[in-house]
């Protein structure tokens, strides 16, 4: 721990004194692995564009398949006496606002 603090102090002192001028140019010239060349970037971009289009096609096909299948309709539940108890009439008529019963 003391060794680390000593190195940190000496690095700060040399940076403040202007002794790290040659190191600044090394930091600016540093390149990262992901930006090694423009060709690699173009290749990666084209690859992910193709993957994206393939994913869009696959998801669209799956959605079309799932939505084209029929679905099960449940039978009407029995008219239990405790359901739809009305103590007074609705202002819009005898049925509920979103009910569509044929009288």
C-alpha positions in Angstrom: 0.0 0.0 0.0 2.8 2.4 0.9 4.6 1.5 -2.3 1.5 2.3 -4.4 1.1 5.7 -2.7 4.8 6.5 -3.3 4.4 5.7 -7.0 1.2 7.8 -7.2 2.9 10.7 -5.5 5.9 10.6 -7.8 3.7 10.3 -10.9 1.7 13.4 -9.8 4.8 15.4 -9.0 6.3 14.6 -12.4 3.0 15.5 -14.1 2.8 18.8 -12.3 6.4 19.6 -13.0 5.9 19.0 -16.8 8.1 15.9 -16.9 5.3 13.8 -18.4 5.4 15.6 -21.8 6.8 12.6 -23.7 4.1 10.3 -22.1 1.2 12.5 -23.4 2.1 11.8 -27.0 2.1 8.1 -26.2 -1.4 8.3 -24.7 -2.7 10.2 -27.8 -1.2 7.7 -30.2 -2.8 4.8 -28.3 -5.3 2.8 -30.4 -7.9 0.4 -29.1 -8.4 -3.2 -30.3 -11.9 -2.4 -31.6 -10.7 0.4 -33.9 -7.8 -1.4 -35.5 -8.8 -0.8 -39.1 -11.7 0.6 -41.1 -12.1 -2.7 -43.0 -12.9 -4.6 -39.8 -15.4 -2.0 -38.8 -17.2 -2.2 -42.2 -17.2 -6.0 -42.0 -18.7 -6.0 -38.5 -21.3 -3.4 -39.5 -22.3 -5.5 -42.6 -22.5 -8.7 -40.4 -24.7 -7.1 -37.8 -26.9 -5.6 -40.5 -27.5 -9.0 -42.0 -28.2 -10.5 -38.5 -30.7 -7.7 -37.9 -32.6 -8.4 -41.1 -32.6 -12.1 -40.5 -34.0 -11.5 -37.0 -36.7 -9.2 -38.4 -37.7 -11.9 -41.0 -37.7 -14.6 -38.3 -39.8 -12.6 -35.9 -42.3 -11.6 -38.6 -42.7 -15.2 -39.7 -43.2 -16.5 -36.2 -45.8 -13.8 -35.5 -47.6 -14.5 -38.7 -47.6 -18.3 -37.8 -48.9 -17.7 -34.3 -51.5 -15.2 -35.3 -52.8 -17.3 -38.2 -53.7 -20.3 -36.0 -57.1 -20.5 -34.6 -57.7 -20.0 -30.9 -60.0 -21.8 -28.5 -63.2 -20.1 -27.6 -64.5 -20.8 -24.2 -68.2 -21.5 -23.6 -70.3 -19.0 -21.7 -70.2 -19.3 -18.0 -73.5 -20.2 -16.3 -75.7 -17.3 -15.1 -75.0 -17.4 -11.4 -77.6 -15.5 -9.3 -75.0 -13.5 -7.5 -73.6 -11.9 -10.7 -74.9 -8.7 -12.2 -76.9 -7.6 -9.2 -78.4 -4.2 -10.1 -79.9 -2.1 -7.3 -80.8 0.8 -9.6 -80.8 1.4 -13.4 -77.8 2.7 -15.2 -78.2 6.2 -16.8 -77.6 4.6 -20.2 -80.0 1.7 -20.0 -80.6 -1.6 -18.4 -77.3 -3.2 -19.6 -73.8 -2.3 -18.6 -71.9 0.3 -20.6 -69.8 -2.3 -22.4 -72.3 -5.2 -22.4 -74.2 -6.1 -25.6 -77.2 -8.2 -24.7 -80.0 -8.7 -27.1 -83.4 -8.2 -25.4 
